[in-house]
């Protein structure tokens, strides 16, 4: 069996899919994307495909080594995301070839269901209570929200109070038996983050995500030492090497993205590294169905898994949603806030190829917003 063809599809709302077909007709799907830079990743996939076409698709680990290390210049989100989607598709082919779900190929399941959370925004606080109520009624036991919108370089007293008030409003609706995770999105400086973390502690967040920007990881040890709230990071880290300093700093939760951090192959290794540091895995995934399917396969086979992000109804999904490109929604039918383990081979989903090809003809050019302070200077989105 050899890889015969690799295609990419730019599909709304902001995703990129790839399709690998073998010479005997086995097809695997992956989701290689950097949100806002999908076209660039598409080009990277095309370059990497020059190596893969004609190769045995079942030599996944060898291909991962060549794709990530075969060039003199390595790393970065574009290359890592291109590799991630190709890696997902190769695992999908392997599962279909062996007639087993990917979690079985990873050593077998360690759980029967995976807890998932829903997004409720938070940039604008007016509807937080209403949005959380909707998610509770849908069966979710955990939500995640942004802590704030644009934030001053040193958060003002009013900005700090507003963060606490938003999370307090969420906690009031959730009660003590459900969870809220709070995403700082790198919008706070370390000093502001330290102050806000202390004030959030009585509200018992499940974790606070990206308390500082990833390039400020050297500040994490001090934040971890000072924070009464578990800290999480990792959506903008792309390898074991990049996770190691954060894990050494003592983060409680590692958040690699299956479409950014080298795919299934690398995220399983990041999970093992996190386990050695006493950290839990909560994969980042505000993306499409293939990325989520890959994430769930890893979650079913990972002992130190905590909770899974998913994008049903997320604010980014304007022109399409999680179920727009799958034939059967059952793998993403969440019951009591959990996804249940299936035994379908590969990633466990059937991609609606006609819908994907039709969407690709329209394509997209999604870009994240650019925010500015009141004085006109740039601020983190």
C-alpha positions in Angstrom: 0.0 0.0 0.0 1.3 3.4 -1.0 0.1 7.0 -0.6 -1.3 8.0 -4.0 -2.8 11.4 -3.5 -3.0 14.3 -0.9 -5.6 17.0 -1.2 -6.4 20.1 0.9 -9.8 21.8 1.3 -10.3 25.4 2.7 -13.7 25.2 4.3 -15.8 27.7 6.3 -15.8 29.0 8.9 -12.0 29.0 9.3 -10.7 25.5 8.8 -8.4 23.5 6.5 -8.9 19.8 5.9 -6.6 17.4 4.2 -7.4 14.0 2.5 -4.8 11.3 2.0 -5.8 8.4 -0.4 -3.8 5.2 -0.9 -3.4 3.3 -4.1 -5.9 0.7 -2.8 -8.5 3.2 -2.0 -8.2 3.8 1.8 -8.8 7.4 2.7 -7.7 9.3 5.8 -8.7 12.8 6.9 -6.8 15.4 8.9 -7.2 19.0 9.9 -4.0 21.0 9.4 -4.7 24.6 10.2 -3.5 27.8 11.9 -6.6 29.9 12.4 -6.1 33.1 10.3 -3.2 31.5 8.3 -5.0 28.6 6.7 -3.7 29.4 3.2 -0.1 29.4 4.4 -0.5 26.0 6.1 -2.1 24.7 2.9 1.1 25.6 1.0 3.1 23.8 3.7 1.0 20.7 3.3 1.7 20.8 -0.4 5.4 21.0 0.1 5.4 18.1 2.6 3.3 16.0 0.3 6.2 15.9 -2.1 7.8 13.5 0.4 4.8 11.5 1.4 3.3 10.6 -2.0 4.6 7.1 -2.9 5.4 6.2 0.7 3.9 3.4 2.9 1.2 5.3 5.0 1.6 2.9 7.9 5.1 4.1 8.8 3.6 6.9 10.8 6.4 7.5 13.3 9.1 7.5 10.6 7.1 9.9 8.5 6.7 12.2 11.5 10.5 12.3 12.1 11.2 13.1 8.4 8.4 15.7 8.2 9.5 17.6 11.4 13.2 17.1 11.2 14.0 16.5 7.5 14.4 20.2 6.8 17.3 22.1 8.2 14.9 24.8 9.5 12.4 23.3 11.9 9.5 24.1 14.1 7.0 26.9 14.3 3.2 26.8 14.1 2.9 26.6 10.3 5.1 23.5 9.8 3.9 21.9 13.0 0.2 22.4 12.0 0.9 21.0 8.5 2.5 17.9 10.0 -0.4 17.6 12.6 -3.1 17.3 9.9 -1.1 14.9 7.9 -0.4 12.8 11.0 -4.1 12.7 11.9 -4.9 11.4 8.4 -2.2 8.7 8.6 -3.5 7.5 11.9 -7.0 7.5 10.3 -5.7 5.3 7.5 -3.9 3.0 10.0 -7.1 2.5 12.0 -9.1 1.7 8.8 -6.4 -0.6 7.6 -6.3 -2.6 10.8 -10.1 -2.3 11.4 -9.6 -0.6 14.8 -10.2 2.9 16.3 -7.1 4.9 16.9 -7.4 4.7 20.6 -7.0 0.9 20.3 -3.8 1.5 18.3 -2.6 3.8 21.1 -2.8 1.0 23.6 -6.5 0.7 24.3 -9.0 2.8 26.1 -8.6 3.9 29.7 -12.1 5.4 30.0 -15.5 4.9 28.4 -16.5 8.5 28.1 -14.7 11.9 27.9 -15.9 15.0 29.7 -16.3 18.0 27.3 -16.9 21.7 27.9 -18.8 24.4 26.1 -17.8 28.0 25.3 -19.9 30.9 26.5 -17.8 33.9 25.3 -17.1 36.4 28.1 -15.6 39.3 26.1 -19.0 41.0 26.5 -20.6 40.0 29.8 -24.2 40.9 29.3 -25.4 37.4 28.3 -23.2 35.2 30.4 -25.9 34.0 32.7 -28.3 33.2 29.8 -25.6 31.5 27.8 -24.5 29.3 30.7 -28.1 28.3 31.4 -28.5 27.2 27.8 -25.4 25.0 28.2 -26.6 23.5 31.4 -29.9 22.7 29.8 -28.0 21.0 27.0 -26.4 18.8 29.6 -22.9 20.3 30.0 -21.3 20.3 33.4 -18.4 22.7 32.5 -18.0 25.9 30.5 -15.1 28.1 29.5 -15.2 31.9 29.1 -12.9 34.7 28.3 -11.9 36.8 31.4 -12.0 40.1 29.5 -11.9 41.9 26.3 -9.2 44.5 25.5 -7.2 45.1 28.7 -4.9 47.9 29.8 -1.2 47.2 30.0 -1.7 47.3 33.8 -5.3 46.4 34.5 -7.3 49.1 36.2 -9.3 48.6 39.3 -12.5 48.7 37.2 -11.1 46.1 34.7 -10.0 43.8 37.5 -13.4 44.1 39.2 -15.2 43.4 36.0 -13.3 40.1 35.5 -14.2 39.0 39.0 -17.9 40.1 38.4 -18.1 38.1 35.2 -16.8 34.9 36.7 -18.9 35.4 39.8 -22.0 35.7 37.5 -20.9 32.4 35.9 -20.4 30.7 39.3 -23.8 31.8 40.5 -25.5 30.1 37.6 -23.3 27.0 37.6 -23.5 26.4 41.4 -20.8 24.4 43.3 -21.1 21.2 41.3 -20.2 22.4 37.8 -17.0 24.0 36.6 -15.9 27.2 34.9 -12.6 27.6 33.2 -11.3 31.1 32.5 -9.2 32.1 29.5 -6.9 35.1 30.0 -5.8 34.7 26.4 -2.4 36.3 27.2 -4.2 39.7 27.6 -2.8 40.4 31.0 0.7 41.3 32.0 2.2 39.1 34.8 1.6 41.7 37.5 -2.1 42.1 36.5 -2.5 38.3 36.2 -1.2 37.8 39.7 -3.6 40.3 41.1 -6.6 38.9 39.3 -5.8 35.3 40.0 -5.9 36.0 43.8 -9.3 37.6 43.5 -10.7 34.7 41.4 -9.6 32.1 43.8 -12.8 32.1 46.0 -14.8 31.4 42.8 -12.9 28.2 42.3 -12.2 28.1 38.6 -11.3 24.7 37.1 -8.2 26.5 35.7 -7.1 29.8 34.3 -5.7 29.5 30.7 -2.8 31.4 29.3 -2.2 33.7 32.2 0.6 35.3 30.2 1.7 35.1 26.6 3.6 32.0 25.6 6.8 34.0 24.9 6.7 35.0 28.5 6.9 31.5 29.8 9.9 32.4 31.9 7.4 34.2 34.2 5.3 31.1 34.8 7.3 29.8 37.8 6.5 32.9 39.8 2.9 32.9 38.7 2.4 29.2 39.6 4.0 29.9 43.0 1.8 32.8 43.7 -1.5 31.5 42.2 -4.1 29.7 44.3 -5.8 28.8 41.0 -4.6 25.9 38.8 -2.8 27.4 35.7 -3.1 26.0 32.2 -1.3 26.8 28.9 -0.3 25.2 25.7 -2.5 26.2 22.7 0.5 28.2 21.3 3.1 25.6 22.2 3.9 23.1 19.4 6.3 20.4 20.7 7.5 18.5 23.8 10.5 20.8 23.9 8.3 23.9 24.1 6.1 22.3 26.8 9.0 21.2 29.0 9.7 24.7 30.5 6.0 25.2 31.3 5.7 21.8 32.9 8.9 22.4 34.9 7.3 25.7 36.0 4.5 23.6 37.6 1.5 24.3 35.4 -1.5 22.1 36.3 -3.0 21.6 32.9 -1.3 21.1 29.5 -3.3 22.2 26.5 -1.7 21.1 23.2 -3.8 21.4 20.1 -4.1 18.2 17.9 -4.0 20.5 14.8 -1.1 22.5 15.9 1.2 20.4 18.1 2.3 17.8 15.6 -0.9 15.7 15.6 -1.7 12.5 17.4 1.9 11.3 17.5 3.3 14.3 19.3 0.4 15.1 21.6 0.5 11.5 23.0 4.2 12.2 23.9 3.3 15.6 25.4 0.7 13.8 27.5 3.2 11.4 28.8 5.6 14.2 29.6 2.9 16.0 31.4 2.1 12.9 33.4 5.7 12.8 34.6 5.2 16.3 35.9 1.9 15.6 37.6 0.0 17.7 35.0 -3.3 16.9 33.3 -4.2 17.0 29.6 -7.0 19.3 28.3 -6.5 19.5 24.5 -7.3 22.8 22.9 -9.8 22.4 20.1 -12.1 25.3 19.0 -11.8 23.8 15.5 -13.6 21.4 13.2 -14.8 17.8 13.4 -11.6 16.1 12.3 -9.5 17.9 15.0 -12.1 17.0 17.6 -12.3 13.4 16.5 -8.5 13.1 16.8 -8.6 14.8 20.2 -11.2 12.3 21.5 -9.1 9.3 20.3 -6.2 10.6 22.3 -8.4 11.3 25.3 -9.8 7.8 25.4 -6.3 6.4 25.6 -4.6 9.0 28.0 -4.6 8.3 31.7 -3.9 11.9 32.8 -6.7 13.4 30.7 -8.9 16.1 32.3 -11.4 17.6 29.9 -11.9 18.3 26.2 -12.7 21.6 24.4 -15.2 21.4 21.5 -16.7 24.0 19.2 -20.4 23.2 19.0 -22.0 26.7 18.9 -18.8 28.6 19.5 -18.8 32.2 18.5 -16.4 31.7 15.5 -18.8 29.3 13.7 -20.8 31.7 11.5 -21.0 29.9 8.2 -20.6 26.2 9.3 -20.5 24.3 12.6 -19.0 21.1 14.0 -21.6 18.9 12.3 -21.6 20.5 8.9 -19.0 18.2 7.3 -19.8 14.8 8.8 -22.3 12.2 7.7 -23.2 10.9 11.1 -23.4 13.2 14.1 -23.4 10.3 16.6 -19.6 10.6 17.6 -20.3 14.2 18.7 -23.6 13.5 20.5 -22.8 14.7 24.0 -24.7 13.1 26.9 -24.5 14.6 30.4 -21.5 16.7 29.2 -19.6 13.7 27.9 -18.6 12.2 24.5 -18.9 8.4 24.6 -16.4 6.0 23.2 -17.1 4.3 19.9 -15.5 1.4 18.0 -15.6 2.8 14.5 -12.2 2.4 12.8 -9.7 5.2 12.4 -10.7 8.6 13.8 -14.3 7.2 14.2 -16.1 9.7 11.9 -17.3 9.7 8.3 -16.5 12.9 6.5 -19.1 14.2 4.1 -16.8 14.5 1.1 -19.4 16.1 -1.1 -20.0 18.9 1.4 -16.3 19.4 1.9 -15.6 19.8 -1.8 -18.5 22.1 -2.3 -17.4 24.3 0.7 -13.8 24.4 -0.7 -15.1 26.0 -3.9 -16.3 29.0 -1.8 -13.3 28.8 0.6 -12.7 31.5 3.3 -10.3 34.1 4.3 -10.8 34.2 8.1 -8.6 36.6 10.0 -8.6 37.3 13.7 -9.5 40.8 14.8 -6.8 43.4 15.6 -7.5 45.3 18.8 -6.2 48.6 20.0 -6.0 50.5 23.2 -7.8 53.8 23.5 -4.6 55.6 22.6 -4.4 53.8 19.3 -1.6 51.3 20.3 -1.9 47.6 19.6 -3.3 45.3 22.3 -3.6 41.5 22.5 -6.7 39.9 21.1 
